[in-house]
Amino acid sequence: MAVIPLWISDWMLARAPDVEGLLERLFAGTGLLNGGNSDYITALMVACAFPLMRFIMDKLVYGPIARRILGIPAGDPKKTDAKVTQEQLDTYGKFKESAYKCGVQVCFTVVLLLVSLNKPWFYDTTLYWAECSWPCNVAISYGERFVYCLVLGFYVQAVPMLFLWETKRKDRLETFAHHVATIILIAYSYYLNLTRVGVMVLVCHESNDIFLEAAKMARYAKHETATTAIFVVFMLSWFTTRVFMFPMFVIRSTLFESLARARQLGVEESIQPHHTILNAFLIFLYCLHVYWSYLILRIAVKQLTTGGADDIRETHDRPTTPKKQQAAVQHGRGMSVGSMPSPA
């Protein structure tokens, strides 16, 4: 199934940058991105690097930016002589968390586009399987390996960080299930040599979290107009990519076009049980998207009907009193947006 008209895909293919040569020059002879177990080891190295990178960026970049925007004195907020409330400390931590996630998603989106825009299968879902025999033995490019190691490493470390570093939220278990399913999908699709499908799943998921985290940062900075505008863009991108494109192009292809290719080769029975297992995980991820879409719509409805909405995904250690709730409404607190994870 063609994703976009042929003339547009031809125009983009002719102008898309080719990063394969660059990656080959960077990694040739290093022992990295050679395929097989070495790629899993590379992903584990990436997983170890992410928390260290986040710690350094918190200290050197995200912390100073958060203090300047939120008006918190320089230095350790807990040790400064200036009066800093617990609410400011909580907002300070959440702002840094959103800034980190926004930066990661920007990097992922750029890498995904650089790797995939010059691939014909980016524009036609039937080409996911065009060169496949069963098992699929298509050569995996350096770009595909690079994307897989990068994203697999991120989600491996995201599981412990969910409990050790992230803001406590009501859907923590759903997010944990999402991360585990994502890790299994990435590793399993790599094992099956279906990296084209894997890359397209990532393309459908990573970019919209940029707008979500940007909306949250605007919310923490109390720029309500910017929050609403960015959140609207996030909603449009969410429902376009995760709710429409993901099932229409990716799941439809893995369900039906893969079977058509297997029938063409006369090996329909040999693709089981992998066909069923892979599609079960993809459909499970889509069900999580439907659940998070419900939460997004709740936020939007509350914003439209009441002019403000509490974060419906966050839990609080101390209950909010009615007086505090009334004061929040009187001071015009606007939309609060929860952090949706980014599946692969």
C-alpha positions as CSV (number, residue, x, y, z in Angstrom):
1,M,0.0,0.0,0.0
2,A,1.5,3.3,-1.0
3,V,1.7,5.7,1.9
4,I,1.9,8.9,-0.3
5,P,1.6,9.4,-4.1
6,L,4.4,8.1,-6.3
7,W,5.5,11.4,-7.6
8,I,6.0,12.8,-4.1
9,S,8.0,9.7,-3.0
10,D,10.2,9.9,-6.0
11,W,10.9,13.6,-5.3
12,M,11.7,12.9,-1.7
13,L,13.9,9.9,-2.5
14,A,15.9,12.0,-4.9
15,R,16.6,14.7,-2.2
16,A,16.7,12.7,1.1
17,P,20.2,12.5,2.7
18,D,22.0,9.2,2.5
19,V,23.5,8.5,6.0
20,E,24.5,4.9,5.4
21,G,27.9,5.8,4.0
22,L,28.6,8.1,7.0
23,L,27.6,5.4,9.5
24,E,29.6,2.8,7.7
25,R,32.7,5.0,7.9
26,L,32.1,5.7,11.6
27,F,31.5,2.1,12.7
28,A,33.5,0.0,10.3
29,G,36.2,-1.8,12.1
30,T,34.9,-0.9,15.6
31,G,33.2,-4.2,16.3
32,L,29.9,-2.3,16.7
33,L,26.7,-2.7,14.6
34,N,28.1,-5.9,13.1
35,G,24.8,-7.8,13.7
36,G,23.8,-10.6,16.0
37,N,24.9,-10.5,19.7
38,S,27.2,-7.5,19.2
39,D,24.2,-5.3,18.5
40,Y,22.5,-6.4,21.8
41,I,25.7,-5.6,23.6
42,T,25.8,-2.2,22.0
43,A,22.2,-1.6,23.1
44,L,23.1,-2.4,26.7
45,M,26.1,0.0,26.5
46,V,23.6,2.7,25.2
47,A,21.3,1.8,28.1
48,C,24.1,2.4,30.6
49,A,25.0,5.7,29.0
50,F,21.5,7.3,29.1
51,P,21.2,7.8,32.9
52,L,24.7,9.2,33.0
53,M,23.9,11.6,30.1
54,R,20.7,12.6,31.9
55,F,22.5,13.3,35.1
56,I,25.1,15.5,33.4
57,M,22.4,17.3,31.3
58,D,20.4,17.9,34.5
59,K,23.3,19.6,36.1
60,L,24.6,21.6,33.2
61,V,21.6,22.3,31.0
62,Y,18.1,21.4,32.2
63,G,18.6,22.6,35.8
64,P,19.8,26.1,34.9
65,I,17.1,26.5,32.3
66,A,14.4,25.3,34.7
67,R,15.6,27.7,37.4
68,R,15.7,30.7,35.1
69,I,12.2,30.0,33.6
70,L,10.6,29.1,36.9
71,G,12.3,31.9,38.9
72,I,14.1,29.5,41.3
73,P,17.4,30.8,42.9
74,A,20.6,29.4,41.6
75,G,22.2,26.5,43.5
76,D,20.6,23.6,45.2
77,P,16.9,24.7,45.7
78,K,16.8,22.8,49.0
79,K,19.8,24.6,50.4
80,T,19.3,28.2,49.3
81,D,18.4,30.9,51.8
82,A,15.6,32.1,49.6
83,K,12.1,30.8,50.3
84,V,11.4,27.9,47.9
85,T,8.1,26.1,48.3
86,Q,7.6,22.3,47.9
87,E,5.3,23.1,45.0
88,Q,8.2,24.9,43.3
89,L,10.6,22.0,44.0
90,D,8.1,19.6,42.5
91,T,7.6,21.8,39.4
92,Y,11.4,22.1,39.1
93,G,11.8,18.4,39.0
94,K,9.0,17.9,36.5
95,F,10.3,20.6,34.2
96,K,13.7,18.9,34.0
97,E,12.1,15.6,33.3
98,S,10.0,17.0,30.5
99,A,13.0,18.9,29.1
100,Y,15.1,15.7,29.1
101,K,12.3,13.6,27.3
102,C,11.7,16.4,24.8
103,G,15.4,16.5,23.9
104,V,15.5,12.7,23.6
105,Q,12.5,12.6,21.3
106,V,13.9,15.4,19.1
107,C,17.1,13.4,18.6
108,F,15.1,10.1,18.0
109,T,12.9,11.8,15.4
110,V,15.9,13.4,13.5
111,V,17.7,10.1,13.5
112,L,14.6,8.2,12.3
113,L,14.0,10.6,9.5
114,L,17.6,10.7,8.3
115,V,17.7,6.9,8.3
116,S,14.3,6.2,6.6
117,L,13.6,9.0,4.2
118,N,15.9,7.6,1.6
119,K,14.4,4.1,1.8
120,P,11.8,3.1,-0.8
121,W,9.9,1.1,1.9
122,F,9.3,4.3,3.8
123,Y,6.7,5.2,1.1
124,D,5.2,1.8,0.3
125,T,4.2,-0.7,2.9
126,T,4.4,-3.7,0.5
127,L,8.1,-3.2,0.3
128,Y,8.5,-4.2,3.9
129,W,8.3,-7.7,2.6
130,A,9.3,-7.4,-1.1
131,E,12.7,-8.9,-0.7
132,C,11.8,-11.3,2.1
133,S,11.9,-15.1,1.9
134,W,11.0,-16.9,5.1
135,P,12.7,-16.5,7.4
136,C,13.2,-13.0,6.2
137,N,16.9,-12.7,5.2
138,V,17.1,-9.1,3.9
139,A,20.4,-7.4,4.8
140,I,20.0,-4.9,7.7
141,S,21.6,-1.5,6.9
142,Y,23.8,0.4,9.3
143,G,21.1,3.0,9.8
144,E,18.5,0.4,10.8
145,R,21.0,-1.2,13.3
146,F,21.9,2.2,14.7
147,V,18.2,3.1,15.3
148,Y,17.6,-0.3,16.9
149,C,20.5,-0.1,19.3
150,L,19.7,3.5,20.2
151,V,16.0,3.0,20.9
152,L,16.4,-0.4,22.6
153,G,19.0,1.0,24.9
154,F,16.7,3.9,25.8
155,Y,13.7,1.6,26.7
156,V,15.9,-0.9,28.6
157,Q,17.0,1.9,31.0
158,A,13.5,3.5,31.0
159,V,12.1,0.5,33.0
160,P,14.1,1.0,36.2
161,M,14.1,4.8,35.7
162,L,10.3,4.6,35.8
163,F,10.4,3.6,39.4
164,L,13.7,5.3,40.5
165,W,13.6,8.7,38.7
166,E,10.3,9.5,37.1
167,T,7.3,11.4,38.5
168,K,4.9,9.0,40.2
169,R,1.7,8.7,38.1
170,K,-1.5,6.7,38.3
171,D,-0.8,4.7,35.1
172,R,2.7,3.6,36.2
173,L,1.8,-0.1,35.7
174,E,0.4,0.6,32.2
175,T,3.6,2.5,31.3
176,F,5.7,-0.4,32.7
177,A,3.7,-2.8,30.5
178,H,4.2,-0.5,27.6
179,H,8.0,-0.4,28.1
180,V,8.3,-4.1,28.4
181,A,6.2,-4.7,25.3
182,T,8.3,-2.2,23.4
183,I,11.5,-3.9,24.4
184,I,10.2,-7.3,23.4
185,L,8.9,-5.9,20.1
186,I,12.3,-4.3,19.3
187,A,14.3,-7.4,20.2
188,Y,11.9,-9.8,18.6
189,S,11.6,-7.9,15.3
190,Y,15.4,-7.7,15.1
191,Y,15.6,-11.4,15.7
192,L,13.1,-12.0,12.9
193,N,15.0,-9.5,10.6
194,L,11.9,-7.3,10.3
195,T,13.7,-4.0,11.0
196,R,11.8,-2.2,8.3
197,V,8.6,-2.7,10.1
198,G,10.3,-1.8,13.4
199,V,11.6,1.5,12.1
200,M,8.2,2.4,10.8
201,V,6.6,1.6,14.1
202,L,9.1,4.1,15.7
203,V,8.3,6.7,13.0
204,C,4.6,6.5,14.0
205,H,5.3,7.0,17.7
206,E,8.3,9.1,18.5
207,S,7.7,12.6,17.1
208,N,4.4,13.5,18.8
209,D,6.0,13.2,22.3
210,I,8.0,16.3,21.4
211,F,4.8,18.4,21.5
212,L,3.6,16.8,24.7
213,E,6.7,17.5,26.6
214,A,6.9,21.0,25.2
215,A,3.3,21.6,26.3
216,K,4.1,20.4,29.8
217,M,7.1,22.7,30.0
218,A,4.9,25.6,29.0
219,R,2.3,24.5,31.6
220,Y,5.0,24.4,34.4
221,A,6.1,27.9,33.3
222,K,2.4,29.1,33.5
223,H,2.2,30.1,29.9
224,E,-1.4,28.9,29.4
225,T,-1.9,30.1,25.8
226,A,1.3,28.4,24.7
227,T,0.3,25.3,26.6
228,T,-3.1,25.1,24.9
229,A,-1.7,25.8,21.4
230,I,1.1,23.1,21.8
231,F,-1.3,20.6,23.3
232,V,-3.6,21.0,20.3
233,V,-0.7,20.3,18.0
234,F,0.1,17.3,20.1
235,M,-3.4,16.0,19.9
236,L,-3.4,16.3,16.1
237,S,-0.1,14.5,15.8
238,W,-1.2,11.8,18.3
239,F,-4.4,10.9,16.6
240,T,-2.8,11.1,13.1
241,T,0.3,8.9,13.8
242,R,-0.6,6.6,16.7
243,V,-4.4,6.2,16.3
244,F,-4.6,6.3,12.5
245,M,-1.3,5.7,10.7
246,F,-0.1,3.0,13.1
247,P,-3.0,0.6,12.5
248,M,-3.7,1.7,8.9
249,F,-0.2,1.3,7.5
250,V,1.8,-0.8,9.9
251,I,-0.5,-3.3,11.6
252,R,-2.5,-3.7,8.4
253,S,0.7,-4.6,6.6
254,T,2.0,-7.0,9.3
255,L,-1.4,-8.7,9.4
256,F,-2.3,-9.0,5.7
257,E,0.6,-8.0,3.3
258,S,3.0,-10.3,5.1
259,L,0.6,-13.2,4.6
260,A,0.2,-12.2,0.9
261,R,4.0,-12.4,0.5
262,A,4.1,-15.8,2.3
263,R,1.4,-17.1,0.0
264,Q,3.3,-15.9,-3.0
265,L,6.3,-17.9,-1.9
266,G,4.2,-20.9,-0.9
267,V,5.4,-20.8,2.7
268,E,2.2,-19.5,4.5
269,E,2.4,-22.1,7.3
270,S,6.1,-21.5,8.0
271,I,5.6,-17.9,9.2
272,Q,3.7,-19.1,12.3
273,P,3.9,-18.6,15.2
274,H,5.9,-15.5,14.6
275,H,3.2,-13.8,12.6
276,T,0.7,-14.2,15.4
277,I,3.1,-13.3,18.2
278,L,4.3,-10.1,16.4
279,N,0.8,-8.9,15.6
280,A,-0.4,-9.7,19.2
281,F,2.2,-7.3,20.6
282,L,1.5,-4.6,18.0
283,I,-2.3,-4.8,18.7
284,F,-1.5,-4.7,22.5
285,L,0.4,-1.5,22.0
286,Y,-2.5,-0.1,20.0
287,C,-4.9,-0.9,22.8
288,L,-2.6,1.1,25.1
289,H,-2.8,4.0,22.7
290,V,-6.6,3.9,22.8
291,Y,-6.5,4.0,26.6
292,W,-4.1,7.0,26.5
293,S,-6.3,8.6,23.9
294,Y,-9.2,8.5,26.3
295,L,-7.0,10.3,28.9
296,I,-6.1,12.9,26.3
297,L,-9.7,13.5,25.4
298,R,-10.6,13.9,29.1
299,I,-7.9,16.6,29.5
300,A,-9.3,18.4,26.4
301,V,-12.9,18.2,27.5
302,K,-12.0,19.5,31.0
303,Q,-10.1,22.4,29.4
304,L,-13.0,23.3,27.2
305,T,-15.7,22.9,29.8
306,T,-14.1,24.3,33.0
307,G,-11.1,26.2,31.7
308,G,-8.7,24.0,33.8
309,A,-7.9,20.4,34.4
310,D,-5.9,18.6,37.0
311,D,-3.3,16.2,35.8
312,I,-5.4,13.1,35.7
313,R,-2.4,10.8,35.6
314,E,-0.4,12.0,38.6
315,T,-0.7,10.9,42.2
316,H,0.1,13.1,45.1
317,D,1.6,12.1,48.4
318,R,-0.6,14.6,50.3
319,P,-4.3,15.1,49.5
320,T,-5.3,18.5,48.2
321,T,-7.8,20.3,50.5
322,P,-11.0,21.8,49.1
323,K,-9.6,25.3,49.9
324,K,-6.5,24.6,47.8
325,Q,-8.7,23.3,45.0
326,Q,-10.8,26.4,45.1
327,A,-7.7,28.6,45.2
328,A,-6.3,26.8,42.1
329,V,-9.5,27.5,40.2
330,Q,-9.6,31.2,41.3
331,H,-6.0,31.7,40.2
332,G,-6.8,30.3,36.7
333,R,-4.8,27.1,36.6
334,G,-5.2,25.9,33.1
335,M,-4.6,22.6,31.3
336,S,-2.3,20.1,32.9
337,V,-1.0,17.4,30.6
338,G,0.2,14.0,31.6
339,S,3.3,12.4,30.1
340,M,2.4,9.8,27.5
341,P,5.2,7.2,26.9
342,S,6.6,6.7,23.4
343,P,6.3,3.3,22.2
344,A,8.4,1.7,19.7
